[in-house]
């Protein structure tokens, strides 16, 4: 009889237990409900689960620390914890490949704090139900405000004649939302990486060794082109068959 690994309850961390307002559905929801508490106990929070038919079947799990970072070592650590749990729970009956990744630069937006951090940048939104006769929106995130149905994202929409109109969309009513990869977004990511590196140097000077504070999914000192390549939220490093990411059944 195979038993699931024992999990310990992690200490409360600010932002770690913030609820997702946009959740997955179907098999992805089932996988996420198993993965989320495992990730939480390790100090990560689930962003999204995506199941595709690539390479037979691929289960991609996006996760991050509450500050938005997710290193290669973090991906490997979460993979090693999830693999035996999935072996016991069997959320997917067919053979599949498990892929752990950071959300990427043009990340999905699923929590209120995601939208708040993305203010000033472009986003694409698809509503579960049409608002004002349409489901798809693309515009600049202007604000996150309380609404009758919970937090709402205020977006500036630019028409063909360059005029702008504002729309307020309830986040819980969204089927999907993600940032649009733009030069401004890449520059902002580079600034955050530079600030994180400075923080790491200061920490290293006060401790025995340096800490890994790289930008999520992007190697330290990466060029803008490398940031664009990493922006789709792909795994930071392919995990081999001996590292527990591929499950054959």
Secondary structure, DSSP 8 states (H G I E B T S, - for coil): -------------TTTT---SS---HHHHHHHHHHHHHHHHTT-EEEEEEEE-TTS-EEEEEEE-TTS---HHHHHHHHHHHHHHHHHH-S--S-EEEEEE---TT-B--SHHHHHHTTTSEEEEEEEEEETTEEEEEEEEEEEEEETTEEEEEEEEE-TTS-EEEEEEEGGGEEEEEE---HHHHHHHHHHHHHHHHHHHHHHHHSSS------TTS-TT--HHHHHHHTT---SS---GGGT-EE--
